[in-house]
């Protein structure tokens, strides 16, 4: 995932039991993750499973700029993602990383 001159976001999804992993699996199997990857300005969108927490999934997504993120957040896809988060009763913690020397 290339994010040298872009915005990187880490979203930690946490739930009871395997809820967060089941959420990530459904995001992939439903095609939602691939649809996000196909959005204009999306440079990367991947799920990871932290070794220290079986109840947490880390989403690392990377965007060209804030405009691309804003368009993503306004897309109908976000409603579907929000419904899945609600279905699995997930809590989120978000970290945002900007390039050190934006050009």
C-alpha positions in Angstrom: 0.0 0.0 0.0 1.6 3.3 -1.1 0.8 6.3 1.0 3.8 8.6 0.6 1.8 11.8 -0.2 -1.7 11.0 0.9 -3.9 10.6 4.0 -3.7 7.3 5.9 -6.4 6.3 8.3 -6.3 3.5 10.8 -9.7 2.3 12.1 -9.7 -0.2 15.0 -13.0 -2.1 15.1 -13.6 -3.9 18.4 -16.6 -6.1 19.4 -17.5 -9.1 21.4 -16.2 -12.5 20.4 -15.4 -12.7 16.7 -17.7 -9.8 15.8 -15.0 -7.6 14.3 -13.5 -10.4 12.2 -16.9 -11.5 11.0 -17.6 -7.8 10.0 -14.3 -7.7 8.0 -15.1 -11.0 6.4 -18.6 -9.8 5.4 -17.1 -6.6 4.0 -14.9 -8.7 1.7 -17.5 -11.4 0.8 -20.2 -8.8 0.1 -17.9 -6.9 -2.3 -18.1 -3.7 -0.2 -14.3 -3.7 0.4 -13.6 -4.1 -3.3 -16.1 -1.4 -4.1 -14.3 1.0 -1.8 -11.0 0.1 -3.4 -12.4 1.0 -6.8 -13.5 4.5 -5.6 -11.7 7.5 -7.1 -8.8 8.5 -4.9 -8.6 5.3 -2.8 -5.0 4.2 -2.7 -5.4 1.3 -0.3 -8.0 -0.5 1.8 -6.9 -3.5 3.8 -8.0 -5.3 7.0 -5.4 -6.7 9.4 -5.8 -8.8 12.5 -3.7 -7.7 15.5 -2.0 -10.6 17.2 -2.6 -9.2 20.7 -6.4 -8.9 20.4 -8.7 -11.5 18.9 -11.6 -9.0 19.3 -10.1 -6.3 17.2 -9.6 -5.8 13.5 -7.5 -3.0 12.0 -8.6 -1.3 8.8 -5.8 0.7 7.1 -7.1 2.9 4.3 -5.2 5.4 2.3 -6.6 8.2 0.2 -5.2 10.7 -2.3 -6.6 13.7 -0.5 -9.4 15.0 1.7 -11.7 15.5 -1.3 -11.6 11.7 -2.0 -12.4 10.9 1.6 -15.3 13.4 1.6 -16.7 11.8 -1.5 -16.3 8.3 0.1 -18.1 9.5 3.2 -21.0 10.9 1.1 -21.4 7.7 -1.0 -24.4 5.3 -0.5 -21.8 2.7 0.3 -21.2 4.4 3.7 -24.8 3.6 4.7 -24.2 -0.1 4.0 -20.9 -0.1 6.0 -22.7 1.7 8.9 -25.4 -1.0 8.8 -22.8 -3.7 9.1 -21.0 -2.0 12.0 -24.4 -1.8 13.7 -25.2 -5.4 12.9 -21.9 -6.5 14.6 -22.2 -3.9 17.4 -18.7 -2.6 16.8 -16.9 0.2 18.5 -14.4 2.3 16.5 -11.2 4.1 17.3 -9.8 6.2 14.4 -6.3 7.5 13.9 -5.4 9.8 11.0 -2.0 10.3 9.5 -1.0 13.1 7.2 2.2 13.3 5.1 5.1 15.1 6.8 5.9 17.2 3.8 2.7 17.6 1.8 3.3 19.0 -1.7 
